[in-house]
Amino acid sequence: MKKKVALVCAACGSRNYMTDKNKDDATRLELKKFCKSCNAHTIHKETK
């Protein structure tokens, strides 16, 4: 089963993406995505 999580930009703090994640996984998700606010590829981390 999956749950929805929001991804927040590590540089500016804007929430740009929503994605699915396994419920059993305890680690926080980190992806390199494009941020529209920063106009660059930055690390996006999973929020609570």
PQR file with spaces between the fields and no chain letter, atoms N, CA, C, O and H, PARSE charges and radii, in Angstrom:
ATOM       1  N    MET     1       0.835   -1.173    0.000 -0.4000 1.5000
ATOM       2  CA   MET     1       0.000    0.000    0.000 -0.0000 2.0000
ATOM       3  C    MET     1       0.885    1.244    0.000  0.5500 1.7000
ATOM       4  O    MET     1       1.949    1.248    0.620 -0.5500 1.4000
ATOM       5  N    LYS     2       0.460    2.277   -0.679 -0.4000 1.5000
ATOM       6  CA   LYS     2       1.244    3.500   -0.811 -0.0000 2.0000
ATOM       7  C    LYS     2       0.570    4.651   -0.077  0.5500 1.7000
ATOM       8  O    LYS     2      -0.638    4.636    0.159 -0.5500 1.4000
ATOM       9  H    LYS     2      -0.404    2.273   -1.182  0.4000 1.0000
ATOM      10  N    LYS     3       1.380    5.655    0.281 -0.4000 1.5000
ATOM      11  CA   LYS     3       0.817    6.874    0.848 -0.0000 2.0000
ATOM      12  C    LYS     3       1.428    8.065    0.114  0.5500 1.7000
ATOM      13  O    LYS     3       2.546    7.986   -0.394 -0.5500 1.4000
ATOM      14  H    LYS     3       2.361    5.667    0.089  0.4000 1.0000
ATOM      15  N    LYS     4       0.691    9.159    0.065 -0.4000 1.5000
ATOM      16  CA   LYS     4       1.160   10.359   -0.627 -0.0000 2.0000
ATOM      17  C    LYS     4       2.018   11.190    0.309  0.5500 1.7000
ATOM      18  O    LYS     4       1.683   11.370    1.479 -0.5500 1.4000
ATOM      19  H    LYS     4      -0.218    9.223    0.477  0.4000 1.0000
ATOM      20  N    VAL     5       3.141   11.701   -0.219 -0.4000 1.5000
ATOM      21  CA   VAL     5       4.018   12.571    0.546 -0.0000 2.0000
ATOM      22  C    VAL     5       4.338   13.802   -0.297  0.5500 1.7000
ATOM      23  O    VAL     5       4.369   13.734   -1.526 -0.5500 1.4000
ATOM      24  H    VAL     5       3.414   11.555   -1.170  0.4000 1.0000
ATOM      25  N    ALA     6       4.574   14.916    0.370 -0.4000 1.5000
ATOM      26  CA   ALA     6       4.953   16.154   -0.299 -0.0000 2.0000
ATOM      27  C    ALA     6       6.470   16.282   -0.269  0.5500 1.7000
ATOM      28  O    ALA     6       7.117   15.883    0.699 -0.5500 1.4000
ATOM      29  H    ALA     6       4.549   14.971    1.368  0.4000 1.0000
ATOM      30  N    LEU     7       7.033   16.846   -1.347 -0.4000 1.5000
ATOM      31  CA   LEU     7       8.465   17.087   -1.407 -0.0000 2.0000
ATOM      32  C    LEU     7       8.708   18.585   -1.327  0.5500 1.7000
ATOM      33  O    LEU     7       8.078   19.366   -2.039 -0.5500 1.4000
ATOM      34  H    LEU     7       6.506   17.169   -2.133  0.4000 1.0000
ATOM      35  N    VAL     8       9.633   18.981   -0.448 -0.4000 1.5000
ATOM      36  CA   VAL     8       9.928   20.395   -0.238 -0.0000 2.0000
ATOM      37  C    VAL     8      11.361   20.661   -0.681  0.5500 1.7000
ATOM      38  O    VAL     8      12.249   19.841   -0.448 -0.5500 1.4000
ATOM      39  H    VAL     8      10.145   18.346    0.131  0.4000 1.0000
ATOM      40  N    CYS     9      11.586   21.804   -1.320 -0.4000 1.5000
ATOM      41  CA   CYS     9      12.910   22.195   -1.801 -0.0000 2.0000
ATOM      42  C    CYS     9      13.806   22.514   -0.605  0.5500 1.7000
ATOM      43  O    CYS     9      13.401   23.236    0.307 -0.5500 1.4000
ATOM      44  H    CYS     9      10.864   22.470   -1.509  0.4000 1.0000
ATOM      45  N    ALA    10      15.027   21.971   -0.616 -0.4000 1.5000
ATOM      46  CA   ALA    10      15.961   22.204    0.488 -0.0000 2.0000
ATOM      47  C    ALA    10      16.517   23.630    0.455  0.5500 1.7000
ATOM      48  O    ALA    10      16.910   24.155    1.497 -0.5500 1.4000
ATOM      49  H    ALA    10      15.356   21.385   -1.357  0.4000 1.0000
ATOM      50  N    ALA    11      16.558   24.262   -0.713 -0.4000 1.5000
ATOM      51  CA   ALA    11      17.141   25.607   -0.839 -0.0000 2.0000
ATOM      52  C    ALA    11      16.142   26.703   -0.446  0.5500 1.7000
ATOM      53  O    ALA    11      16.462   27.562    0.377 -0.5500 1.4000
ATOM      54  H    ALA    11      16.239   23.836   -1.559  0.4000 1.0000
ATOM      55  N    CYS    12      14.938   26.680   -1.026 -0.4000 1.5000
ATOM      56  CA   CYS    12      14.002   27.795   -0.794 -0.0000 2.0000
ATOM      57  C    CYS    12      12.815   27.424    0.091  0.5500 1.7000
ATOM      58  O    CYS    12      12.154   28.314    0.626 -0.5500 1.4000
ATOM      59  H    CYS    12      14.679   25.982   -1.694  0.4000 1.0000
ATOM      60  N    GLY    13      12.529   26.127    0.259 -0.4000 1.5000
ATOM      61  CA   GLY    13      11.450   25.713    1.143 -0.0000 2.0000
ATOM      62  C    GLY    13      10.079   25.619    0.506  0.5500 1.7000
ATOM      63  O    GLY    13       9.096   25.407    1.217 -0.5500 1.4000
ATOM      64  H    GLY    13      13.066   25.404   -0.176  0.4000 1.0000
ATOM      65  N    SER    14       9.973   25.769   -0.811 -0.4000 1.5000
ATOM      66  CA   SER    14       8.662   25.677   -1.455 -0.0000 2.0000
ATOM      67  C    SER    14       8.298   24.222   -1.714  0.5500 1.7000
ATOM      68  O    SER    14       9.161   23.404   -2.034 -0.5500 1.4000
ATOM      69  H    SER    14      10.771   25.941   -1.388  0.4000 1.0000
ATOM      70  N    ARG    15       7.015   23.907   -1.573 -0.4000 1.5000
ATOM      71  CA   ARG    15       6.524   22.548   -1.819 -0.0000 2.0000
ATOM      72  C    ARG    15       6.086   22.455   -3.272  0.5500 1.7000
ATOM      73  O    ARG    15       5.065   23.022   -3.659 -0.5500 1.4000
ATOM      74  H    ARG    15       6.315   24.572   -1.314  0.4000 1.0000
ATOM      75  N    ASN    16       6.863   21.738   -4.071 -0.4000 1.5000
ATOM      76  CA   ASN    16       6.630   21.690   -5.505 -0.0000 2.0000
ATOM      77  C    ASN    16       6.024   20.391   -5.999  0.5500 1.7000
ATOM      78  O    ASN    16       5.325   20.394   -7.012 -0.5500 1.4000
ATOM      79  H    ASN    16       7.693   21.277   -3.756  0.4000 1.0000
ATOM      80  N    TYR    17       6.269   19.279   -5.316 -0.4000 1.5000
ATOM      81  CA   TYR    17       5.898   17.975   -5.840 -0.0000 2.0000
ATOM      82  C    TYR    17       5.170   17.133   -4.807  0.5500 1.7000
ATOM      83  O    TYR    17       5.400   17.257   -3.604 -0.5500 1.4000
ATOM      84  H    TYR    17       6.838   19.277   -4.493  0.4000 1.0000
ATOM      85  N    MET    18       4.273   16.262   -5.307 -0.4000 1.5000
ATOM      86  CA   MET    18       3.629   15.218   -4.519 -0.0000 2.0000
ATOM      87  C    MET    18       4.008   13.896   -5.178  0.5500 1.7000
ATOM      88  O    MET    18       4.057   13.798   -6.404 -0.5500 1.4000
ATOM      89  H    MET    18       4.086   16.161   -6.284  0.4000 1.0000
ATOM      90  N    THR    19       4.278   12.872   -4.351 -0.4000 1.5000
ATOM      91  CA   THR    19       4.644   11.571   -4.875 -0.0000 2.0000
ATOM      92  C    THR    19       4.133   10.475   -3.955  0.5500 1.7000
ATOM      93  O    THR    19       3.687   10.752   -2.842 -0.5500 1.4000
ATOM      94  H    THR    19       4.239   12.953   -3.355  0.4000 1.0000
ATOM      95  N    ASP    20       4.194    9.243   -4.412 -0.4000 1.5000
ATOM      96  CA   ASP    20       3.779    8.090   -3.628 -0.0000 2.0000
ATOM      97  C    ASP    20       4.984    7.418   -3.000  0.5500 1.7000
ATOM      98  O    ASP    20       6.092    7.466   -3.534 -0.5500 1.4000
ATOM      99  H    ASP    20       4.556    9.018   -5.316  0.4000 1.0000
ATOM     100  N    LYS    21       4.746    6.782   -1.839 -0.4000 1.5000
ATOM     101  CA   LYS    21       5.810    6.097   -1.120 -0.0000 2.0000
ATOM     102  C    LYS    21       5.217    4.887   -0.420  0.5500 1.7000
ATOM     103  O    LYS    21       4.062    4.919    0.004 -0.5500 1.4000
ATOM     104  H    LYS    21       3.845    6.744   -1.405  0.4000 1.0000
ATOM     105  N    ASN    22       5.997    3.819   -0.294 -0.4000 1.5000
ATOM     106  CA   ASN    22       5.547    2.636    0.447 -0.0000 2.0000
ATOM     107  C    ASN    22       5.352    2.987    1.911  0.5500 1.7000
ATOM     108  O    ASN    22       6.157    3.722    2.483 -0.5500 1.4000
ATOM     109  H    ASN    22       6.935    3.793   -0.638  0.4000 1.0000
ATOM     110  N    LYS    23       4.295    2.471    2.526 -0.4000 1.5000
ATOM     111  CA   LYS    23       4.026    2.755    3.934 -0.0000 2.0000
ATOM     112  C    LYS    23       5.054    2.100    4.849  0.5500 1.7000
ATOM     113  O    LYS    23       5.328    2.616    5.933 -0.5500 1.4000
ATOM     114  H    LYS    23       3.642    1.874    2.062  0.4000 1.0000
ATOM     115  N    ASP    24       5.630    0.969    4.431 -0.4000 1.5000
ATOM     116  CA   ASP    24       6.564    0.225    5.266 -0.0000 2.0000
ATOM     117  C    ASP    24       7.943    0.866    5.338  0.5500 1.7000
ATOM     118  O    ASP    24       8.707    0.555    6.252 -0.5500 1.4000
ATOM     119  H    ASP    24       5.407    0.550    3.551  0.4000 1.0000
ATOM     120  N    ASP    25       8.288    1.751    4.405 -0.4000 1.5000
ATOM     121  CA   ASP    25       9.619    2.358    4.349 -0.0000 2.0000
ATOM     122  C    ASP    25       9.740    3.462    5.399  0.5500 1.7000
ATOM     123  O    ASP    25       8.954    4.410    5.393 -0.5500 1.4000
ATOM     124  H    ASP    25       7.667    2.004    3.663  0.4000 1.0000
ATOM     125  N    ALA    26      10.722    3.346    6.304 -0.4000 1.5000
ATOM     126  CA   ALA    26      10.875    4.308    7.399 -0.0000 2.0000
ATOM     127  C    ALA    26      11.812    5.465    7.039  0.5500 1.7000
ATOM     128  O    ALA    26      11.811    6.484    7.730 -0.5500 1.4000
ATOM     129  H    ALA    26      11.360    2.576    6.309  0.4000 1.0000
ATOM     130  N    THR    27      12.607    5.333    5.980 -0.4000 1.5000
ATOM     131  CA   THR    27      13.568    6.382    5.625 -0.0000 2.0000
ATOM     132  C    THR    27      12.875    7.519    4.884  0.5500 1.7000
ATOM     133  O    THR    27      11.868    7.314    4.206 -0.5500 1.4000
ATOM     134  H    THR    27      12.608    4.505    5.419  0.4000 1.0000
ATOM     135  N    ARG    28      13.427    8.712    5.022 -0.4000 1.5000
ATOM     136  CA   ARG    28      12.887    9.887    4.328 -0.0000 2.0000
ATOM     137  C    ARG    28      13.357    9.889    2.872  0.5500 1.7000
ATOM     138  O    ARG    28      14.506    9.557    2.580 -0.5500 1.4000
ATOM     139  H    ARG    28      14.245    8.879    5.573  0.4000 1.0000
ATOM     140  N    LEU    29      12.474   10.258    1.986 -0.4000 1.5000
ATOM     141  CA   LEU    29      12.758   10.280    0.567 -0.0000 2.0000
ATOM     142  C    LEU    29      13.504   11.551    0.197  0.5500 1.7000
ATOM     143  O    LEU    29      13.131   12.633    0.650 -0.5500 1.4000
ATOM     144  H    LEU    29      11.541   10.527    2.223  0.4000 1.0000
ATOM     145  N    GLU    30      14.561   11.446   -0.626 -0.4000 1.5000
ATOM     146  CA   GLU    30      15.301   12.596   -1.145 -0.0000 2.0000
ATOM     147  C    GLU    30      15.499   12.411   -2.636  0.5500 1.7000
ATOM     148  O    GLU    30      16.067   11.411   -3.075 -0.5500 1.4000
ATOM     149  H    GLU    30      14.864   10.567   -0.994  0.4000 1.0000
ATOM     150  N    LEU    31      15.030   13.377   -3.415 -0.4000 1.5000
ATOM     151  CA   LEU    31      15.153   13.315   -4.866 -0.0000 2.0000
ATOM     152  C    LEU    31      15.700   14.630   -5.389  0.5500 1.7000
ATOM     153  O    LEU    31      15.462   15.684   -4.801 -0.5500 1.4000
ATOM     154  H    LEU    31      14.568   14.189   -3.058  0.4000 1.0000
ATOM     155  N    LYS    32      16.433   14.571   -6.491 -0.4000 1.5000
ATOM     156  CA   LYS    32      16.907   15.789   -7.136 -0.0000 2.0000
ATOM     157  C    LYS    32      15.892   16.151   -8.210  0.5500 1.7000
ATOM     158  O    LYS    32      15.747   15.436   -9.202 -0.5500 1.4000
ATOM     159  H    LYS    32      16.627   13.714   -6.969  0.4000 1.0000
ATOM     160  N    LYS    33      15.185   17.272   -8.010 -0.4000 1.5000
ATOM     161  CA   LYS    33      14.125   17.704   -8.911 -0.0000 2.0000
ATOM     162  C    LYS    33      14.326   19.170   -9.288  0.5500 1.7000
ATOM     163  O    LYS    33      15.122   19.877   -8.672 -0.5500 1.4000
ATOM     164  H    LYS    33      15.303   17.853   -7.205  0.4000 1.0000
ATOM     165  N    PHE    34      13.593   19.614  -10.309 -0.4000 1.5000
ATOM     166  CA   PHE    34      13.669   21.006  -10.734 -0.0000 2.0000
ATOM     167  C    PHE    34      12.737   21.852   -9.876  0.5500 1.7000
ATOM     168  O    PHE    34      11.568   21.510   -9.698 -0.5500 1.4000
ATOM     169  H    PHE    34      12.947   19.039  -10.810  0.4000 1.0000
ATOM     170  N    CYS    35      13.258   22.962   -9.341 -0.4000 1.5000
ATOM     171  CA   CYS    35      12.460   23.896   -8.544 -0.0000 2.0000
ATOM     172  C    CYS    35      12.153   25.121   -9.397  0.5500 1.7000
ATOM     173  O    CYS    35      13.065   25.753   -9.931 -0.5500 1.4000
ATOM     174  H    CYS    35      14.207   23.240   -9.486  0.4000 1.0000
ATOM     175  N    LYS    36      10.877   25.454   -9.525 -0.4000 1.5000
ATOM     176  CA   LYS    36      10.480   26.612  -10.325 -0.0000 2.0000
ATOM     177  C    LYS    36      10.881   27.918   -9.662  0.5500 1.7000
ATOM     178  O    LYS    36      11.184   28.895  -10.346 -0.5500 1.4000
ATOM     179  H    LYS    36      10.137   24.941   -9.091  0.4000 1.0000
ATOM     180  N    SER    37      10.885   27.943   -8.332 -0.4000 1.5000
ATOM     181  CA   SER    37      11.237   29.160   -7.606 -0.0000 2.0000
ATOM     182  C    SER    37      12.732   29.465   -7.708  0.5500 1.7000
ATOM     183  O    SER    37      13.123   30.612   -7.921 -0.5500 1.4000
ATOM     184  H    SER    37      10.638   27.149   -7.776  0.4000 1.0000
ATOM     185  N    CYS    38      13.564   28.431   -7.555 -0.4000 1.5000
ATOM     186  CA   CYS    38      15.019   28.602   -7.632 -0.0000 2.0000
ATOM     187  C    CYS    38      15.518   28.616   -9.070  0.5500 1.7000
ATOM     188  O    CYS    38      16.610   29.112   -9.347 -0.5500 1.4000
ATOM     189  H    CYS    38      13.245   27.499   -7.381  0.4000 1.0000
ATOM     190  N    ASN    39      14.713   28.067   -9.991 -0.4000 1.5000
ATOM     191  CA   ASN    39      15.072   27.943  -11.405 -0.0000 2.0000
ATOM     192  C    ASN    39      16.335   27.092  -11.565  0.5500 1.7000
ATOM     193  O    ASN    39      17.205   27.399  -12.380 -0.5500 1.4000
ATOM     194  H    ASN    39      13.826   27.664   -9.766  0.4000 1.0000
ATOM     195  N    ALA    40      16.422   26.007  -10.767 -0.4000 1.5000
ATOM     196  CA   ALA    40      17.570   25.109  -10.818 -0.0000 2.0000
ATOM     197  C    ALA    40      17.165   23.738  -10.278  0.5500 1.7000
ATOM     198  O    ALA    40      16.126   23.592   -9.633 -0.5500 1.4000
ATOM     199  H    ALA    40      15.715   25.758  -10.104  0.4000 1.0000
ATOM     200  N    HIS    41      18.000   22.740  -10.553 -0.4000 1.5000
ATOM     201  CA   HIS    41      17.808   21.406   -9.992 -0.0000 2.0000
ATOM     202  C    HIS    41      18.380   21.389   -8.575  0.5500 1.7000
ATOM     203  O    HIS    41      19.566   21.653   -8.375 -0.5500 1.4000
ATOM     204  H    HIS    41      18.844   22.858  -11.077  0.4000 1.0000
ATOM     205  N    THR    42      17.536   21.079   -7.596 -0.4000 1.5000
ATOM     206  CA   THR    42      17.952   21.054   -6.195 -0.0000 2.0000
ATOM     207  C    THR    42      17.434   19.778   -5.533  0.5500 1.7000
ATOM     208  O    THR    42      16.603   19.067   -6.098 -0.5500 1.4000
ATOM     209  H    THR    42      16.573   20.864   -7.758  0.4000 1.0000
ATOM     210  N    ILE    43      17.930   19.501   -4.341 -0.4000 1.5000
ATOM     211  CA   ILE    43      17.455   18.353   -3.570 -0.0000 2.0000
ATOM     212  C    ILE    43      16.086   18.696   -2.979  0.5500 1.7000
ATOM     213  O    ILE    43      15.893   19.765   -2.399 -0.5500 1.4000
ATOM     214  H    ILE    43      18.605   20.079   -3.882  0.4000 1.0000
ATOM     215  N    HIS    44      15.148   17.770   -3.137 -0.4000 1.5000
ATOM     216  CA   HIS    44      13.816   17.895   -2.549 -0.0000 2.0000
ATOM     217  C    HIS    44      13.649   16.775   -1.539  0.5500 1.7000
ATOM     218  O    HIS    44      13.883   15.609   -1.859 -0.5500 1.4000
ATOM     219  H    HIS    44      15.305   16.902   -3.608  0.4000 1.0000
ATOM     220  N    LYS    45      13.244   17.122   -0.314 -0.4000 1.5000
ATOM     221  CA   LYS    45      13.113   16.151    0.777 -0.0000 2.0000
ATOM     222  C    LYS    45      11.652   15.953    1.141  0.5500 1.7000
ATOM     223  O    LYS    45      10.819   16.841    0.962 -0.5500 1.4000
ATOM     224  H    LYS    45      13.054   18.069   -0.055  0.4000 1.0000
ATOM     225  N    GLU    46      11.363   14.764    1.656 -0.4000 1.5000
ATOM     226  CA   GLU    46      10.014   14.435    2.101 -0.0000 2.0000
ATOM     227  C    GLU    46       9.686   15.199    3.381  0.5500 1.7000
ATOM     228  O    GLU    46      10.516   15.301    4.284 -0.5500 1.4000
ATOM     229  H    GLU    46      12.039   14.042    1.801  0.4000 1.0000
ATOM     230  N    THR    47       8.470   15.734    3.448 -0.4000 1.5000
ATOM     231  CA   THR    47       8.025   16.425    4.655 -0.0000 2.0000
ATOM     232  C    THR    47       7.213   15.465    5.513  0.5500 1.7000
ATOM     233  O    THR    47       6.869   14.370    5.068 -0.5500 1.4000
ATOM     234  H    THR    47       7.796   15.652    2.714  0.4000 1.0000
ATOM     235  N    LYS    48       6.906   15.871    6.739 -0.4000 1.5000
ATOM     236  CA   LYS    48       6.100   15.040    7.626 -0.0000 2.0000
ATOM     237  C    LYS    48       4.708   15.006    7.158  0.5500 1.7000
ATOM     238  O    LYS    48       3.865   14.355    7.774 -0.5500 1.4000
ATOM     239  H    LYS    48       7.185   16.760    7.100  0.4000 1.0000
